[in-house]
């Protein structure tokens, strides 16, 4: 990556002293997206088409180029899901800390309680987790990937926990990782413009 392009990218980003005013005006997300589109040499039209129908969009770029959800695990005692997001490049996350604002990585978790494969039934959308990330910076580009954790407590009626745990039940989990744009609720087939969808199996027990 040319240093000139990175400087141009950083010049488009709001610095920390303007973060509060930018967020208040609701302009942070478009600024970060426009800067990353330019950095990635991705056409704005492609992003607009994706927003129109994320579930059918065909990517011309690699959506996992910058970050990737690598694993999802379950902590039985805390009843928490946790995803591990790899930051793979030293740029593209809203600038370095503490000079710039950084950006957010979001993960929406789903659990297939009914084991029918659709992730659309009651309680199957487990909600959203997030983590604040920054560009690792050129000084750390040999230390990549950096790994961030995103966690979310499992939501389920208490009276059903004993049944699940007593049987050591196994269920399928789907997690949707998305940079800056929040994965919408109850849309398990939604595909991120930057990020990925990860599936695995977890076990419930005490």
Secondary structure, 3 states (H helix, E strand, C coil): CCHHHHHHHHHCCCEHHHHHHHHHCCCHHHHHHHHHHHHHCCCHHHHHHHHHCCCCCCCCCCCCCCEEEEEEEEECCCCEEEEEEEECCCCCCCCECCCECCEEEEEEEEECCCCCCCCCCCCCEEEEEEEEECECCHHHCCCCCEEEEEEEECCCCHHHHHHHHHCCCEEEEEEEEEECCCCCCCCCCCCCCCEEEEEEEEECCC
